[in-house]
Amino acid sequence: MPPASSGASATHAVALTPSSTDASAEADSRLTPGGPGYRRMSFALFLAGVATFALLYSTQALLPLVSADFGVSASTASWTVSAATGALALFVLPLSALSERFGRRTLMTVSLTVAVVVGLLVPFAPSIGALIALRAVQGAALAGLPASAMAFLAEEVRPKALVAAIGMFVAGNSIGGMSGRVITGWVAQAWGWRVAVGVVGLVAVLCALAFRALLPAPRHFTAGSLNPKALGRTIRSHLSNPLLCRLYAIGALFMTVFGAVYTVIGYRLTEAPFSLPQGIIGSIFLVYLVGTVSSAAAGKLVARLGRRGALYLAVSTTAGGLLLSLSDALVMVLLGLVLITAGFFAGHAVASSSVSRTATAGRAQASALYQSAYYLGSSAGGTLGAVAFHSGGWAGTVSLGLLAVLGVASITVWGSHAARVQERRDRRGLVAAH
């Protein structure tokens, strides 16, 4: 999402003066599905998404093994996930500012390189404290990817194709999250959790190399200066925008549900009545494929139902999945996870792409604020979900998720009401003007 720089100004100018020859040329030179460079760009960012989520959540499916190895509780082990997502949330905004100066592609490359190097050190952590510290560093490094990727897309892709392009990046997130958990599950069952996270690190190395080789050079980025006062003004402007704030809250609440469910599900499935082995538990994360489909289809959902209609569908799907997961029948639990995953990824794709379309300037910062809220939600969900599970079992975790889903629904209803009020005001203004 382009920042408040001359590049963003150019993009804004295109929207305001479509009859201008220069503006039309600018619009025509951006990437579009079927055009040259679009597939390479999409696949490169897809691979970046794969590496990001595979690394970020590499210990999540292994938490029962980490707990057993270090002799710690579920809530303590959950910090190996929460520390990474929390650090990402804290660093995404400052790193997005660096992307204004040094470029999206450069920052994404450096961030992914550092994260991969740390990922190769994680298997050698001598204590739970060292493991949590390494994971925090890894999360901070990965903070350079999400906002920069969306800013890159907003600058380099035509607006009508933006939802689909961001959906592909989010689809890469789901593939990364799925493959990392499936791989670690089976590898850990045979050789332990340390070898499993090492394998994820090696997969991420391959993704990072392919990403750098495939991503086209940016054509519409203009470097800006690192001006703290200007950055502060841009952030204040975004935080004073009611629609953006609602989208930030929606992203955080959806991720609270997702973080809680997938942090705790491994513990639930290792216990009676399921008592599943680690490899089978890892394979359950194949339901992430549903997220790949639902996020990639977000553009069609918005076209058919509108943004708020798509969010209502995502909310109802997620809530239905949470309720189904309360069953002691494994088939029903799996169906619940499918619905939770589909609803979450669809809601995330709609909310994140809406941020990109809403912010007419400072898009990198707008995206960074969304990512910060999103990953704070993940960190809170992982920690609170583990605490709720410890105190109330799976029903406690589901109750937490339903509260978060209710929050998303309430915000969406509020947004619908605010939009109707604004429409009435606009009509009255037009009548008064005539």
N, C-alpha and C positions, 0 to 999 in steps of 0.2 A: 504494500500500500504506500504509494508515494508520499513523501513527507512534504512539509511546507517549504519547498524549495522551488527553484525555477522549473524543475521537471514536473512537479505537481501542478504548478501554475499553467504549464503548457497543456497538461491533461485537462485541467478545468476549462481552459480556453476552448478546447475542442468541443466540450459539451455546450458552451455558451454561444459559439459562433460557427455552427455547422456549415454555413454557406461560404465561409472563408476558404479560399483555395489552399492556403498553407495549413489550416486546421484539418481540411479533408485529407491532405497528403499525410499529415501526422497520423490521423486515424487509420488510413489505409496501410501505413507501414507497420502497424502493430500486428502481432501474431493472431491468427484465427484458425479454427479447426479446418484441416485440409490444406492449409497454407504451408509454405516452406518454413522449416524450423520449429513448427508447433509440436510435432510429435517428439522431437529430440528434447525440447524444453519440458514437455509434460513428463516424459519418461525419466529425465534427470531429476526433476523435483519429486516424482514418485519415489525414486530410489533414496532421495534425501529424507523423505517421510518414513520410508521403511527403516533406514538406519536410526533416525531419531527415536522412534517409538520402540524399536528393538533394544536399543541401549538404555533408554529412559526407564523402561519397565522390565529390565533383564532379570531382576531378582524377585519380581512379584509372584510368579508361579512357584518360586522356590522357597517361599517364606517358611513353610513348615520344616524344611531341611536346614535352613539358616537358624531357626529357633533351636533345633536339636543340636546342631554343631556347636553353637556358642552358649547353649543353655539359657536362652532368654525367652521372654513371653512373646505372644503374637504382637502386642502393642509396641514392644521394643523393636522387634524384627521389622515391623511395618515402616520404621523410620529409614530403612534402606531404600524404600520407594519414596516416602514423603520428603526426605532430605533432598533427593534429586529434583522432584517436581517443585518443591518450595524454592530451591536455589534458582531454578529456571524462571520461576515467577518473579523473583527479585531482580534478576539480571537482564530480563528480556527488554526492559525499557532503556537502560543505558546502552546496551549493545545495539539496539535499533537506532539509537542516535549516532553511534559509530558508523552504521551502514550509510548514514547520510553523507558522511565525509569520505569513506573509503570504498563505498560501493556494495551492492547487495551480494554479488557473486563472490567478491573477495572475503566478506565477512562470513558468509555461509561456508566457504572452503576452510577458513581458519578454524571456525567453531567446530566443524565436523572432524577436522584433523585432531584437535585437542581432545575432543570427546572420545575418539577412537583410541588414542594413545592411553588415556586414563582407563578405558574399557579393558585394555590388555593388562593393566596393573591390578584391576579389581579382584581377579582370582587369587591373588597372593596376599590379600588383607589378613593380618595376623590376629585381629580382634574385631568385635562388633563395632567398636568405636572407630577403628581405622576404616572399616568397610563403609560406615555411614559417612565419614569424612570424604572418602574417595567418590562416593556416589553424589555428594553435594557438589564437588568440583566438576564432576561429569555433567550434572544438571545445569550448572552455571555456564559451562561451555556450550551445551546444546541450546541455550537461550538465544544464541545468534541466528538460529535457523528459522523458527516459525514466522516471526514478524518480517524478517528479511525476505523470506520466500513469498509471502503474500504481497509485500511491497513490490517485489520483482514482477509478480504476475499482474498487479494493478497497473504497472508502468508499461509492460511489454505485451499485454493481451488486450484485445478489443473488449469494451465493456459488456457487450452482449454475450461474450464467451467466458466472462470472468467466473460466474458461479460454477460452470462446468470445470474450468481449469483448477479452481480452488478445491472442488470436489475430488479431482484426481489426486491432488496433494494430500487431502484428508484420507482418501482411499489408501495411499501409501502408508499413512499412519496406521490404519487398521491392519494392513498386511504385515507391517513391521511388528506391531503389537502381537498379532497372531503367531507369526513365524518364530519370534523370539521365545514366546511361551511354549509353543509346541516343541521346538528344538530343545530348549532347556529341560522340559519335562522328561523326554526320553533319554537324553544324554545324562541327566542327573540320576535317573534310575539306575543306569549302568555304571557311571563313573563319579557321581557326586556333583554337588552344585558348583564347585569351583571350576571343574572342567566345562560345565554347561555354560557359565557366563563367559568363559574364555572363547568358546565356539561362537557365541553371539558377537564377541569383539572381532573375531576374524571375518565373520559375515559382513559386519559393518565396515571393515577395511575395504572389502571388495565394492560395497555400495558407494563408499566415499570416492574411490578411484574412478568408478564409472560415472558418478555424478559430475565430477570435475571435467571429465573428458567430453561429456555430452552437452552440458549446459551452454547454450549460445551466449556470446558476449552481449551485454546489454546495449541497446540502441537508444533508449529514451531516458537514461539516468543522467542527471546533472548533479555533480557534487555540491554539497552545501557546506557551510562552516559549522563548527561545533560551538554554538552560541547558547550557553546555559539559560540566559534570560529568554531568548526566543523559544527554546525548548519548553521552559516553564509556562510561557504564554500559550503554546500549542496544547500542552497537557491540560491546563486550566480550561481552555476552550472546549476540549473534548469532554472533560468531566462536567461541564455546564450544559452539555447537550443531552436532554432527557432521553432521546432515542438511543444514543450510544450507551448511556449508563444502563438502560434496560437490557441492551444486548450484552453488555459486560456481565450483568447479574445472571442472565440466562445461561451464558457460557459457564460461569462458575458453578451454578446450581446443577446443570446437567453433568458436569464433571465430578461434582460431589457424589452423585449417584454412582457414576461409573467407577470412580476411585474406590468407593466403599465396597461395592459388589465384588470387583475383581481382586481387591486386596485380601478379602476374607474368604472367597469361595474355595480356595485351596484347603484352608483349615476345615471348612464344613465337609468337603468331600473326602477328606482323610478319616473323618469320624464316622461312627455308626449313624444311620443304617447303611451308608454307602461304602466306607472303608476302601476307597479306590487307591491303587498304586500311583506313584508320581507320574509315570509315563502316560497313563490314561487321563489323569488330571490335566497334564499339559495338552493332550489332544483335544480336550474340551474347548480349548481356546480357538479351535477351528471355526467356532461360531463368529469369529471376527470377520470371516468372509462375508457374512451378512452385512456388517458395517461397511465393507468395501462397496457392496452393491448400493446400499441406502445412501451413502455419502455421494457416490458418483451420480445417483439419480436425483440429487437435491434440486438441481436446476429444473428438471421436469416437474417436480412437486411444486416448486414455487410458481412455475408458469401455469399450472393447473389450479392450484388452491390459493395462491398468494402467499406472502411470507408468513402472515399470522396463521393462515389455515394449515400450512406445512408444520408450523410449531405446535399447533393443537394436535395434529396427527402424531407428531413425535412424542408429545407429552402422554397421550393416551396409550400409545404403544409401550412406552417405558413403564408406566404405572401398571399396565396389564402384566408385563413381564415380571415385575417385582412381586405381584400377588401370586402368580403361578409358581414362582420359585419357593414359596413357603411349603409346597407339597413335599412329602417324603418319598415320592416316586421319582426316580432319576429322570425318566422321560419328561415329566412335567418341569423339573428343574432346568433341564436342557432347553426346553421350549421357552421357559422364562428368560434364560440367558440370551436366546436368539432375539426375543422381542426387546429386551433391555438394550442390547447392542445395536439393533436396527434403529430404535428410537433415538438413542444417544447420538449416533453418527449422523443421522439425518438432521437432528436439531443443531448439532455443532456446525455442520456444513452451512445450514441456512443462516445461523447467527453470525458466523465468521464472515461469510460473503456479504451479509447485510452491513457489517461494519465497513467493509471496503467501499460499498456503494454509498453509504451515508456520509463518510468523511470526504469533503471536497478538497481539503488541504490537510497536510500533516498526516497522511495516511499511514506512514510507517509507525508513528506514535499511536495513532488510533488502533492499529493492529497490535502493537506492543501492549497497550493497556488491556485489550481483549485477551491476549495470550497470558498476561500476568494474572488476570482474574480467573481465567480458565485453569491454569496450573495451581493457583492457590486453592481453587476448588478441589483439584485432584489431591493435593497435599492434605487438605482438611478432611476430604472424604476418606482417604486411606487411614489416617490416624483415628478419626471419629468412628469410622466403620469398625476398626479393630477393637476400640473401646466398647462400642455398642455390642459387638459380638461377645466380648468377654463378660459383659454384664447381663445381656439378655438373649444370647444365642443369635441364630440367624434371623429370628423375628425382630431383634433389636436393630440389626443392620438394615433390614427391609423397612422398618419404621423410619429410620433416618432417611432412606432413599425416597420414601413417599412424601416426607416433609419437604425435601428438596424439589420434587416434581410438582407438588402443590405450589411452591414458590414460583416455579416457571409458569405454571398456568395462571397464577394471579397477576404476574407481571405482564403476560401476554394480553389478558383481559383488560388490564389497566391501559396498555398501549393502544388497544382497539378503541377504548373510550376516549383517550386523548386525541387519537386521529379523527374521530367523529366530531369532537369539540372544535378542533382546528379547522376542519372542513366547513363547519357552520360559520365560524369566524371569517374564513376566507370569502364565503358567499356573501355574508353581510357587508364585507369590505368592498366587494365588487359592486353590490347594489348601491352602496353609498357613493362610490366613485362615479356611477352613472347618473 
